[in-house]
């Protein structure tokens, strides 16, 4: 029963979407995967933007949260209540943006399974919707062009995709931490642990984790992950163009004397 549910809700819809895209792009699996990824991410632009705002907003709220932790350090219940009030009043509720993950995970699982079936030449005939008769030929993987930009999308250990996915994952993680607050201090002036270094280590861990997965799975799945990372970087860059420009200017002028030319008085 559970297997049938997964098939009807997850695998069949994704497979038939790919069939449609394969029909449009001359049976090329690479173009089909890229288009599928772009459509999924485009449908989630609003939710992703909310998630980005929440990440940035959490950094903006950190001073308030630090004050609450100091004020109610002996009253955990009150601390929890006041923290939720801050989230609600500032529009940074912890559940915002979760829809993005809820949609992406099933799509990823479905695509992973479909490509596995294509690779193993085990596509069930019942997966094809009856109103897509032209898709019958794609039940035979021999009719699917799985070469894309010189890459075999049914093979594993693709170095190119691994490197691209790693680079854009790193850029994505770096962009989401641009607005991190200054390192807070505890009473007496002692500095708290440097969260920037901790986030840097986490970023590196994520890069290796994503890279290892892309390297170890079929390149078609890796193409989905890579396209998702590229889309995320582009969306964040557009959404926070002013912030990125300001941070770049701050980095470029660091340690330099900036000369401001005032207009001469007449």
Backbone as CSV, one residue per row, in Angstrom:
resi,resn,N_x,N_y,N_z,CA_x,CA_y,CA_z,C_x,C_y,C_z
1,UNK,0.829,-1.208,0.000,0.000,0.000,0.000,0.863,1.258,0.000
2,UNK,1.876,1.263,0.872,2.768,2.421,0.960,3.548,2.594,-0.335
3,UNK,3.980,1.469,-0.917,4.714,1.514,-2.179,3.850,2.097,-3.289
4,UNK,2.571,1.698,-3.322,1.641,2.213,-4.328,1.427,3.708,-4.149
5,UNK,1.340,4.149,-2.891,1.147,5.566,-2.589,2.342,6.380,-3.088
6,UNK,3.544,5.891,-2.815,4.747,6.584,-3.275,4.778,6.662,-4.791
7,UNK,4.385,5.558,-5.436,4.407,5.524,-6.896,3.461,6.547,-7.491
8,UNK,2.229,6.597,-6.967,1.200,7.477,-7.532,1.456,8.951,-7.224
9,UNK,1.975,9.249,-6.044,2.151,10.643,-5.627,3.513,11.205,-6.035
10,UNK,4.533,10.348,-6.066,5.886,10.841,-6.315,6.440,10.416,-7.676
11,UNK,6.625,9.116,-7.862,7.383,8.648,-9.016,6.684,8.897,-10.350
12,UNK,5.402,8.558,-10.455,4.697,8.703,-11.729,4.644,10.152,-12.204
13,UNK,4.280,11.124,-11.338,4.238,12.511,-11.820,5.584,13.000,-12.353
14,UNK,6.666,12.709,-11.633,7.986,13.158,-12.076,8.394,12.453,-13.363
15,UNK,8.142,11.160,-13.448,8.494,10.424,-14.662,7.750,10.985,-15.867
16,UNK,6.465,11.262,-15.721,5.677,11.764,-16.846,6.038,13.198,-17.214
17,UNK,6.444,13.991,-16.237,6.972,15.323,-16.559,8.236,15.192,-17.402
18,UNK,9.102,14.279,-16.994,10.321,14.046,-17.767,9.988,13.551,-19.173
19,UNK,8.960,12.710,-19.290,8.545,12.209,-20.604,8.134,13.366,-21.510
20,UNK,7.358,14.303,-20.948,6.936,15.475,-21.724,8.153,16.286,-22.161
21,UNK,9.068,16.535,-21.237,10.261,17.322,-21.562,11.170,16.575,-22.544
22,UNK,11.227,15.241,-22.409,12.004,14.447,-23.361,11.423,14.589,-24.765
23,UNK,10.091,14.618,-24.845,9.441,14.804,-26.138,9.736,16.164,-26.738
24,UNK,9.839,17.182,-25.893,10.101,18.549,-26.360,11.552,18.726,-26.789
25,UNK,12.489,18.128,-26.029,13.915,18.351,-26.266,14.607,17.178,-26.955
26,UNK,13.900,16.494,-27.818,14.532,15.455,-28.625,15.102,14.312,-27.824
27,UNK,14.426,13.932,-26.752,14.795,12.784,-25.909,16.062,13.012,-25.103
28,UNK,16.485,14.280,-24.948,17.707,14.564,-24.188,17.386,14.682,-22.707
29,UNK,17.937,13.765,-21.910,17.648,13.716,-20.480,18.199,14.933,-19.745
30,UNK,19.334,15.457,-20.190,19.946,16.599,-19.528,19.055,17.825,-19.567
31,UNK,18.544,18.166,-20.750,17.651,19.321,-20.869,16.372,19.101,-20.056
32,UNK,15.892,17.855,-20.033,14.675,17.551,-19.278,14.880,17.778,-17.785
33,UNK,16.024,17.340,-17.244,16.317,17.513,-15.819,16.492,18.988,-15.474
34,UNK,17.210,19.724,-16.325,17.425,21.156,-16.070,16.097,21.902,-16.067
35,UNK,15.233,21.619,-17.058,13.942,22.296,-17.128,13.082,21.945,-15.924
36,UNK,13.085,20.676,-15.524,12.332,20.259,-14.341,12.800,21.033,-13.110
37,UNK,14.115,21.156,-12.956,14.680,21.853,-11.800,14.280,23.318,-11.798
38,UNK,14.399,23.968,-12.952,14.076,25.396,-13.052,12.596,25.634,-12.747
39,UNK,11.725,24.769,-13.253,10.288,24.933,-12.996,9.978,24.774,-11.513
40,UNK,10.552,23.744,-10.887,10.318,23.525,-9.452,10.792,24.723,-8.644
41,UNK,11.992,25.223,-8.927,12.531,26.362,-8.190,11.765,27.643,-8.478
42,UNK,11.299,27.809,-9.718,10.516,28.999,-10.065,9.196,29.019,-9.309
43,UNK,8.594,27.851,-9.132,7.340,27.766,-8.386,7.542,28.080,-6.905
44,UNK,8.779,27.972,-6.441,9.072,28.183,-5.024,9.806,29.490,-4.752
45,UNK,9.823,30.390,-5.728,10.567,31.636,-5.546,10.074,32.397,-4.320
46,UNK,8.768,32.485,-4.147,8.215,33.224,-3.009,8.626,32.570,-1.694
47,UNK,8.485,31.240,-1.608,8.842,30.540,-0.380,10.348,30.642,-0.099
48,UNK,11.152,30.556,-1.180,12.599,30.669,-0.998,12.970,32.057,-0.507
49,UNK,12.305,33.071,-1.057,12.567,34.444,-0.627,12.228,34.623,0.848
50,UNK,11.129,33.996,1.273,10.753,34.059,2.685,11.813,33.385,3.545
51,UNK,12.342,32.258,3.061,13.388,31.572,3.801,14.651,32.406,3.899
52,UNK,15.005,33.075,2.788,16.171,33.956,2.799,15.967,35.119,3.769
53,UNK,14.750,35.677,3.762,14.443,36.782,4.671,14.534,36.328,6.120
54,UNK,14.089,35.085,6.369,14.138,34.585,7.736,15.589,34.429,8.190
55,UNK,16.453,33.922,7.300,17.867,33.760,7.642,18.501,35.107,7.957
56,UNK,18.241,36.082,7.079,18.790,37.423,7.286,18.149,38.062,8.516
57,UNK,16.830,37.833,8.661,16.118,38.417,9.798,16.589,37.866,11.127
58,UNK,16.955,36.580,11.145,17.463,35.992,12.380,18.751,36.684,12.810
59,UNK,19.591,37.035,11.835,20.808,37.772,12.164,20.481,39.161,12.702
60,UNK,19.467,39.801,12.083,19.067,41.130,12.534,18.477,41.086,13.943
61,UNK,17.813,39.968,14.269,17.156,39.845,15.576,18.100,39.370,16.674
62,UNK,19.308,38.961,16.304,20.201,38.356,17.289,20.430,39.228,18.520
63,UNK,20.629,40.555,18.370,20.804,41.381,19.575,19.613,41.310,20.524
64,UNK,18.388,41.314,19.957,17.190,41.214,20.798,17.145,39.867,21.516
65,UNK,17.486,38.809,20.784,17.460,37.481,21.386,18.513,37.349,22.482
66,UNK,19.670,37.980,22.269,20.706,37.963,23.302,20.237,38.669,24.569
67,UNK,19.530,39.790,24.399,19.003,40.530,25.551,17.985,39.688,26.316
68,UNK,17.133,38.972,25.566,16.131,38.129,26.217,16.792,36.994,26.995
69,UNK,17.818,36.406,26.412,18.521,35.311,27.093,19.143,35.779,28.402
70,UNK,19.661,37.004,28.406,20.253,37.549,29.631,19.168,37.901,30.654
71,UNK,18.061,38.456,30.151,16.992,38.916,31.040,16.252,37.749,31.692
72,UNK,16.017,36.685,30.934,15.222,35.565,31.442,16.056,34.280,31.551
73,UNK,17.324,34.429,31.872,18.200,33.257,31.940,17.776,32.270,33.028
74,UNK,17.028,32.755,34.028,16.590,31.873,35.117,15.136,31.432,34.959
75,UNK,14.514,31.800,33.840,13.113,31.464,33.617,12.931,30.968,32.180
76,UNK,13.246,29.686,31.922,13.192,29.140,30.556,11.826,29.283,29.893
77,UNK,10.761,29.115,30.684,9.421,29.213,30.113,9.149,30.619,29.607
78,UNK,9.486,31.607,30.406,9.291,33.002,30.008,10.171,33.351,28.818
79,UNK,11.387,32.818,28.807,12.302,33.060,27.701,11.717,32.540,26.396
80,UNK,11.128,31.344,26.456,10.518,30.753,25.268,9.351,31.604,24.774
81,UNK,8.508,32.061,25.707,7.344,32.879,25.348,7.775,34.193,24.710
82,UNK,8.743,34.861,25.321,9.185,36.152,24.812,9.909,36.008,23.475
83,UNK,10.624,34.910,23.308,11.311,34.670,22.034,10.313,34.503,20.905
84,UNK,9.239,33.742,21.143,8.206,33.556,20.130,7.500,34.859,19.823
85,UNK,7.331,35.723,20.825,6.720,37.035,20.595,7.574,37.868,19.648
86,UNK,8.888,37.800,19.848,9.798,38.546,18.972,9.698,38.025,17.544
87,UNK,9.668,36.684,17.393,9.543,36.095,16.060,8.273,36.575,15.361
88,UNK,7.155,36.540,16.113,5.865,36.905,15.523,5.794,38.389,15.200
89,UNK,6.238,39.227,16.117,6.142,40.675,15.921,7.034,41.168,14.786
90,UNK,8.145,40.491,14.563,9.070,40.905,13.508,8.909,40.092,12.234
91,UNK,7.917,39.219,12.223,7.643,38.463,11.011,8.707,37.459,10.643
92,UNK,9.404,36.927,11.639,10.489,35.976,11.366,10.190,34.617,11.986
93,UNK,8.937,34.178,11.860,8.562,32.912,12.459,9.423,31.769,11.975
94,UNK,9.800,30.828,12.844,10.728,29.760,12.472,10.205,28.796,11.420
95,UNK,8.884,28.826,11.147,8.347,27.900,10.157,8.313,28.497,8.751
96,UNK,8.630,29.793,8.635,8.602,30.408,7.313,9.695,29.794,6.444
97,UNK,9.344,29.562,5.201,10.331,29.000,4.273,10.393,27.493,4.294
98,UNK,9.692,26.845,5.241,9.765,25.378,5.331,9.110,24.700,4.129
99,UNK,8.156,25.391,3.504,7.477,24.805,2.357,8.462,24.464,1.248
100,UNK,9.507,25.286,1.111,10.518,25.039,0.088,11.106,23.643,0.262
101,UNK,11.490,23.297,1.502,12.078,21.994,1.773,11.062,20.884,1.601
102,UNK,9.824,21.143,2.012,8.777,20.131,1.916,8.502,19.754,0.472
103,UNK,8.703,20.704,-0.453,8.481,20.420,-1.871,9.726,19.786,-2.490
104,UNK,10.886,20.318,-2.153,12.120,19.851,-2.791,12.464,18.407,-2.451
105,UNK,12.231,18.000,-1.215,12.603,16.643,-0.801,11.858,15.567,-1.606
106,UNK,10.513,15.649,-1.741,9.818,14.644,-2.557,10.261,14.655,-4.019
107,UNK,10.489,15.850,-4.575,10.930,15.934,-5.964,12.293,15.263,-6.124
108,UNK,13.186,15.532,-5.172,14.518,14.931,-5.235,14.432,13.406,-5.136
109,UNK,13.648,12.909,-4.173,13.503,11.457,-4.002,12.926,10.826,-5.265
110,UNK,11.939,11.492,-5.860,11.302,10.973,-7.068,12.278,10.920,-8.229
111,UNK,13.007,12.017,-8.444,13.964,12.055,-9.548,15.071,11.028,-9.339
112,UNK,15.533,10.904,-8.113,16.568,9.917,-7.783,16.095,8.509,-8.153
113,UNK,14.858,8.185,-7.790,14.301,6.858,-8.068,14.106,6.638,-9.561
114,UNK,13.579,7.658,-10.249,13.320,7.527,-11.691,14.617,7.304,-12.456
115,UNK,15.642,8.071,-12.142,16.923,7.920,-12.848,17.563,6.569,-12.521
116,UNK,17.386,6.112,-11.278,17.869,4.775,-10.926,17.193,3.718,-11.796
117,UNK,15.878,3.868,-11.995,15.128,2.909,-12.814,15.588,2.962,-14.269
118,UNK,15.804,4.192,-14.777,16.272,4.332,-16.153,17.641,3.673,-16.308
119,UNK,18.514,3.909,-15.344,19.867,3.359,-15.384,19.859,1.833,-15.357
120,UNK,18.918,1.278,-14.592,18.844,-0.180,-14.452,17.947,-0.833,-15.509
121,UNK,17.406,0.008,-16.427,16.495,-0.492,-17.467,15.301,-1.227,-16.854
122,UNK,14.712,-0.593,-15.831,13.599,-1.222,-15.121,12.424,-0.261,-14.974
123,UNK,12.125,0.515,-16.008,11.017,1.472,-15.935,9.695,0.713,-16.030
124,UNK,8.860,0.764,-14.989,7.569,0.052,-15.042,6.643,0.679,-16.085
125,UNK,6.032,-0.131,-16.902,5.144,0.364,-17.955,3.955,1.114,-17.371
126,UNK,3.513,0.698,-16.172,2.338,1.335,-15.571,2.628,2.751,-15.075
127,UNK,3.892,3.163,-15.058,4.215,4.529,-14.657,3.719,5.559,-15.669
128,UNK,3.629,5.172,-16.935,3.259,6.116,-17.992,1.756,6.384,-17.972
129,UNK,1.389,7.673,-17.967,-0.027,8.044,-18.031,-0.581,7.686,-19.403
130,UNK,-1.831,7.235,-19.418,-2.439,6.778,-20.674,-2.621,7.906,-21.681
131,UNK,-2.701,9.153,-21.217,-2.920,10.272,-22.137,-1.599,10.791,-22.732
132,UNK,-0.514,10.058,-22.501,0.776,10.406,-23.116,1.262,9.237,-23.977
133,UNK,0.518,8.910,-25.033,0.892,7.742,-25.853,2.260,7.885,-26.500
134,UNK,2.685,9.119,-26.804,3.994,9.305,-27.439,5.141,8.912,-26.506
135,UNK,4.823,8.790,-25.213,5.863,8.473,-24.239,6.209,7.006,-24.150
136,UNK,5.468,6.164,-24.878,5.718,4.725,-24.812,7.164,4.371,-25.148
137,UNK,7.719,5.095,-26.117,9.098,4.783,-26.531,10.112,5.062,-25.430
138,UNK,9.758,5.966,-24.504,10.697,6.309,-23.448,10.682,5.302,-22.299
139,UNK,9.821,4.297,-22.396,9.877,3.202,-21.430,11.120,2.341,-21.668
140,UNK,11.678,2.485,-22.864,12.927,1.806,-23.195,14.063,2.827,-23.078
141,UNK,14.942,2.692,-22.097,16.036,3.653,-21.904,16.926,3.831,-23.129
142,UNK,16.895,2.867,-24.041,17.708,2.981,-25.254,17.267,4.169,-26.105
143,UNK,16.005,4.610,-25.928,15.478,5.743,-26.693,15.694,7.082,-25.991
144,UNK,16.349,7.054,-24.835,16.621,8.282,-24.090,18.087,8.657,-24.266
145,UNK,18.320,9.862,-24.723,19.694,10.352,-24.886,20.194,10.836,-23.531
146,UNK,21.061,10.066,-22.902,21.533,10.417,-21.564,22.899,11.094,-21.575
147,UNK,23.335,11.554,-22.766,24.563,12.332,-22.863,24.201,13.818,-22.863
148,UNK,24.870,14.589,-22.016,24.570,16.027,-21.901,25.877,16.774,-21.663
149,UNK,26.235,17.633,-22.622,27.484,18.412,-22.536,28.697,17.502,-22.274
150,UNK,28.678,16.365,-22.923,29.790,15.430,-22.793,29.747,14.558,-21.551
151,UNK,28.677,14.658,-20.771,28.551,13.873,-19.539,27.508,12.781,-19.710
152,UNK,27.816,11.599,-19.205,26.851,10.504,-19.184,26.037,10.620,-17.898
153,UNK,24.762,10.978,-18.031,23.929,11.252,-16.860,23.494,9.998,-16.116
154,UNK,23.790,8.837,-16.666,23.455,7.601,-15.964,24.676,7.006,-15.260
155,UNK,25.820,7.647,-15.436,27.054,7.176,-14.809,27.302,7.932,-13.503
156,UNK,28.153,7.387,-12.671,28.518,8.039,-11.413,29.945,8.601,-11.512
157,UNK,30.407,9.216,-10.429,31.780,9.725,-10.300,32.101,10.786,-11.357
158,UNK,31.168,11.740,-11.512,31.392,12.822,-12.463,32.124,13.967,-11.759
159,UNK,33.385,14.151,-12.101,34.231,15.151,-11.453,33.737,16.570,-11.733
160,UNK,33.341,16.844,-12.985,32.928,18.197,-13.366,31.737,18.655,-12.545
161,UNK,30.689,17.835,-12.486,29.504,18.198,-11.704,29.829,18.305,-10.221
162,UNK,30.703,17.442,-9.748,31.088,17.484,-8.334,31.729,18.821,-7.992
163,UNK,32.644,19.285,-8.846,33.325,20.553,-8.602,32.364,21.736,-8.694
164,UNK,31.503,21.716,-9.716,30.549,22.825,-9.890,29.572,22.869,-8.715
165,UNK,29.058,21.706,-8.315,28.131,21.650,-7.181,28.808,22.146,-5.910
166,UNK,30.065,21.753,-5.704,30.801,22.187,-4.519,30.999,23.688,-4.486
167,UNK,31.394,24.270,-5.623,31.645,25.716,-5.708,30.371,26.500,-5.431
168,UNK,29.270,26.114,-6.066,28.031,26.877,-5.897,27.386,26.626,-4.534
169,UNK,27.615,25.456,-3.954,27.146,25.227,-2.585,27.872,26.154,-1.631
170,UNK,29.189,26.292,-1.841,29.985,27.201,-0.999,29.510,28.650,-1.166
171,UNK,29.276,29.067,-2.410,28.802,30.426,-2.657,27.444,30.654,-1.996
172,UNK,26.581,29.648,-2.098,25.250,29.759,-1.490,25.346,29.924,0.014
173,UNK,26.193,29.124,0.650,26.350,29.212,2.097,26.976,30.545,2.505
174,UNK,27.937,31.023,1.716,28.580,32.295,2.020,27.587,33.449,1.896
175,UNK,26.752,33.414,0.872,25.780,34.484,0.666,24.773,34.554,1.805
176,UNK,24.361,33.398,2.313,23.356,33.397,3.382,23.926,33.838,4.723
177,UNK,25.243,33.971,4.830,25.837,34.418,6.096,26.414,35.828,5.983
178,UNK,26.084,36.542,4.902,26.615,37.890,4.716,26.205,38.848,5.824
179,UNK,24.982,38.675,6.332,24.447,39.634,7.300,24.652,39.204,8.742
180,UNK,25.629,38.317,8.984,25.833,37.846,10.353,26.229,39.009,11.260
181,UNK,25.744,39.020,12.506,26.047,40.106,13.420,27.457,39.991,13.973
182,UNK,27.902,41.073,14.608,29.210,41.052,15.249,29.212,40.063,16.396
183,UNK,30.391,39.545,16.744,30.503,38.573,17.829,30.059,39.202,19.142
184,UNK,29.012,38.662,19.805,28.507,39.254,21.040,29.467,39.037,22.201
185,UNK,29.231,39.744,23.289,30.045,39.592,24.493,29.161,39.251,25.667
186,UNK,29.757,38.629,26.655,29.041,38.299,27.876,29.368,39.371,28.902
187,UNK,28.587,39.476,29.987,28.874,40.472,31.007,30.329,40.393,31.462
188,UNK,30.974,41.550,31.528,32.381,41.593,31.906,33.284,41.824,30.721
189,UNK,32.671,41.796,29.485,33.444,42.120,28.290,34.100,40.938,27.612
190,UNK,33.946,39.735,28.145,34.572,38.558,27.522,33.843,38.209,26.232
191,UNK,34.581,37.875,25.216,33.975,37.566,23.923,33.397,36.157,23.909
192,UNK,32.273,36.012,23.258,31.672,34.695,23.053,32.459,33.970,21.951
193,UNK,32.284,32.654,21.800,32.952,31.936,20.714,32.627,32.566,19.362
194,UNK,33.605,32.627,18.478,33.440,33.254,17.172,32.529,32.388,16.302
195,UNK,31.276,32.847,16.120,30.320,32.093,15.327,30.708,32.077,13.855
196,UNK,31.454,33.125,13.434,31.882,33.171,12.041,32.748,31.983,11.685
197,UNK,33.666,31.620,12.575,34.538,30.470,12.327,33.736,29.175,12.319
198,UNK,32.762,29.093,13.235,31.932,27.893,13.279,31.121,27.745,11.992
199,UNK,30.560,28.863,11.504,29.805,28.819,10.267,30.717,28.471,9.086
200,UNK,31.971,28.969,9.131,32.918,28.638,8.077,33.190,27.147,8.007
201,UNK,33.338,26.525,9.175,33.548,25.074,9.226,32.316,24.331,8.735
202,UNK,31.143,24.847,9.095,29.903,24.225,8.633,29.778,24.318,7.116
203,UNK,30.158,25.468,6.560,30.118,25.646,5.105,31.007,24.628,4.399
204,UNK,32.212,24.446,4.927,33.148,23.486,4.333,32.590,22.066,4.426
205,UNK,31.971,21.752,5.576,31.365,20.434,5.754,30.261,20.212,4.719
206,UNK,29.417,21.238,4.505,28.333,21.120,3.530,28.878,20.919,2.122
207,UNK,29.945,21.633,1.785,30.544,21.498,0.462,31.021,20.062,0.238
208,UNK,31.707,19.493,1.214,32.197,18.118,1.078,31.043,17.115,1.064
209,UNK,30.013,17.377,1.854,28.879,16.468,1.891,28.147,16.441,0.550
210,UNK,27.831,17.642,0.025,27.139,17.728,-1.262,28.024,17.170,-2.373
211,UNK,29.312,17.548,-2.356,30.236,17.059,-3.374,30.350,15.547,-3.374
212,UNK,30.422,14.960,-2.182,30.535,13.501,-2.074,29.295,12.809,-2.614
213,UNK,28.135,13.403,-2.329,26.889,12.793,-2.814,26.802,12.884,-4.331
214,UNK,27.112,14.063,-4.878,27.063,14.235,-6.332,28.035,13.262,-7.014
215,UNK,29.207,13.094,-6.431,30.211,12.195,-7.003,29.748,10.744,-6.965
216,UNK,29.034,10.373,-5.916,28.671,8.974,-5.726,27.371,8.541,-6.371
217,UNK,26.575,9.482,-6.866,25.289,9.121,-7.458,25.301,9.384,-8.960
218,UNK,24.228,8.978,-9.640,24.144,9.198,-11.082,24.236,10.696,-11.396
219,UNK,24.914,11.016,-12.497,25.134,12.413,-12.864,23.819,13.150,-13.134
220,UNK,22.777,12.420,-13.492,21.475,13.062,-13.700,20.954,13.672,-12.416
221,UNK,21.144,12.965,-11.301,20.754,13.496,-9.991,21.694,14.640,-9.607
222,UNK,22.986,14.464,-9.908,23.949,15.516,-9.641,23.634,16.786,-10.411
223,UNK,23.130,16.628,-11.639,22.744,17.782,-12.450,21.595,18.537,-11.791
224,UNK,20.654,17.814,-11.210,19.539,18.449,-10.492,20.070,19.251,-9.300
225,UNK,20.959,18.653,-8.515,21.513,19.333,-7.345,22.309,20.573,-7.762
226,UNK,23.125,20.426,-8.804,23.948,21.533,-9.281,23.096,22.681,-9.794
227,UNK,22.076,22.352,-10.585,21.182,23.387,-11.117,20.443,24.090,-9.990
228,UNK,20.053,23.338,-8.971,19.390,23.930,-7.813,20.306,24.915,-7.101
229,UNK,21.573,24.548,-6.922,22.534,25.426,-6.254,22.774,26.698,-7.056
230,UNK,22.915,26.553,-8.381,23.118,27.724,-9.244,21.914,28.654,-9.155
231,UNK,20.712,28.072,-9.210,19.481,28.862,-9.134,19.421,29.617,-7.798
232,UNK,19.791,28.951,-6.704,19.753,29.569,-5.384,20.705,30.760,-5.297
233,UNK,21.910,30.590,-5.838,22.903,31.676,-5.810,22.400,32.869,-6.613
234,UNK,21.863,32.611,-7.799,21.362,33.696,-8.645,20.195,34.411,-7.960
235,UNK,19.259,33.644,-7.380,18.114,34.259,-6.712,18.550,35.121,-5.531
236,UNK,19.468,34.612,-4.722,19.929,35.367,-3.560,20.657,36.628,-4.008
237,UNK,21.468,36.513,-5.072,22.218,37.667,-5.573,21.277,38.763,-6.058
238,UNK,20.173,38.370,-6.682,19.195,39.351,-7.149,18.423,39.945,-5.977
239,UNK,18.003,39.083,-5.039,17.190,39.519,-3.912,17.949,40.488,-3.005
240,UNK,19.243,40.236,-2.811,20.034,41.065,-1.892,21.192,41.745,-2.625
241,UNK,20.880,42.261,-3.813,21.898,42.910,-4.632,22.569,44.066,-3.881
242,UNK,21.764,44.897,-3.205,22.315,46.052,-2.491,23.235,45.612,-1.348
243,UNK,22.824,44.571,-0.613,23.633,44.070,0.496,24.963,43.519,-0.007
244,UNK,24.915,42.745,-1.090,26.126,42.163,-1.652,27.064,43.260,-2.150
245,UNK,26.487,44.285,-2.789,27.298,45.397,-3.284,27.979,46.132,-2.136
246,UNK,27.222,46.339,-1.027,27.781,47.025,0.141,28.895,46.206,0.785
247,UNK,28.692,44.883,0.888,29.705,44.019,1.480,30.963,43.971,0.617
248,UNK,30.749,43.961,-0.708,31.895,43.952,-1.610,32.694,45.242,-1.476
249,UNK,31.998,46.377,-1.388,32.670,47.666,-1.238,33.423,47.715,0.093
250,UNK,32.775,47.158,1.146,33.417,47.117,2.467,34.689,46.282,2.417
251,UNK,34.640,45.160,1.721,35.824,44.293,1.600,36.917,44.960,0.765
252,UNK,36.514,45.616,-0.319,37.486,46.232,-1.223,38.215,47.401,-0.576
253,UNK,37.528,48.141,0.304,38.135,49.333,0.910,38.698,49.070,2.296
254,UNK,38.685,47.829,2.734,39.159,47.506,4.076,40.639,47.848,4.210
255,UNK,40.954,48.606,5.271,42.338,48.977,5.529,42.853,50.092,4.645
256,UNK,41.961,50.697,3.852,42.383,51.785,2.989,41.807,53.096,3.483
257,UNK,42.477,54.152,3.200,41.970,55.475,3.525,41.083,55.945,2.383
258,UNK,39.847,56.161,2.699,38.907,56.596,1.674,38.866,58.109,1.659
259,UNK,39.162,58.686,0.510,39.195,60.137,0.375,37.873,60.607,-0.216
260,UNK,37.226,61.506,0.481,35.955,62.060,0.006,36.209,63.480,-0.457
261,UNK,35.934,63.752,-1.699,36.140,65.085,-2.237,34.914,65.941,-2.027
262,UNK,35.020,66.968,-1.218,33.898,67.870,-0.994,33.918,68.970,-2.047
263,UNK,32.767,69.438,-2.467,32.742,70.525,-3.438,33.331,71.789,-2.856
264,UNK,34.094,72.480,-3.699,34.738,73.715,-3.239,33.698,74.811,-3.021
265,UNK,33.933,75.552,-1.929,33.042,76.671,-1.643,33.353,77.834,-2.562
266,UNK,32.349,78.414,-3.039,32.541,79.572,-3.918,32.672,80.845,-3.078
